[in-house]
Amino acid sequence: MVEKLPTYKTPFAIFIIWLFHLSALIGIHLGHQDWFVSKTPINLMIVLILFLWVYPINSLRKYIAFGFFFTVGMFAEWLGVNYGILFGDYAYGANFGPKLDGVPYLIGVNWAVLTFITAIIASKFAKSPLVKITAASLLMLFLDYLMEHTAPVFDFWTFSGGLAGWMNYVCWFALALLFQTVLHFTGIKGNYRFSLHLYLAQLVFFGYLFFYLKP
């Protein structure tokens, strides 16, 4: 069984991704929001482990790229949280796990993972580098838009004026463009099936809650 596991690791990982996202969605809908939302760091850690294993992140070039996106993403968020630069005046809540000077480590992980999976998705239907980079960045931005409307309810993060302003989305898109451009020139490839399902699972989760929940 152990020897055969690598052959089935993609469908296994996809199953786990959907299991956790749909279970949380159903649980929240049934009124158990606090319990499921408090387990967000565990869910994100499982996503990270599956991503590292299945994408996979298995070469020095991929490690460096992941580290770059994580570090720059964390720094950009640090500027926002501590100085109101780039994204606006906001603060992270209690449900995103341990923090470094107000910024959850998992938000840096989210920047990196989202950059990788949207790039491989966009590369399937876009051949032009410009179209691919732009499309991947828009995929990142769209998911962020859905997340922004549920974040205050889940105590992920909260903007001082309520919801995120237009500058948040402009800067999000600009940073996504930077990350996608860097990733394009590395020539890194990854697991398309896993990436697509991970993105779709998050899209379904936050898309449903976008209409179901009100900040």
Secondary structure, DSSP 8 states (H G I E B T S, - for coil): -TTTGGGGHHHHHHHHHHHHHHHHHHHHHTT-HHHHHHTHHHHHHHHHHHHHHHTT--SHHHHHHHHHHHHHHHHHHHHHHHH--SS-SEEE-STT--EETTEEHHHHHHHHHHHHHHHHHHTTT--SHHHHHHHHHHHHHHHHHHHHHHHHHHTSEEETTBS--HHHHHHHHHHHHHHHHHHHHHT----HHHHHHHHHHHHHHHHHHHHH---
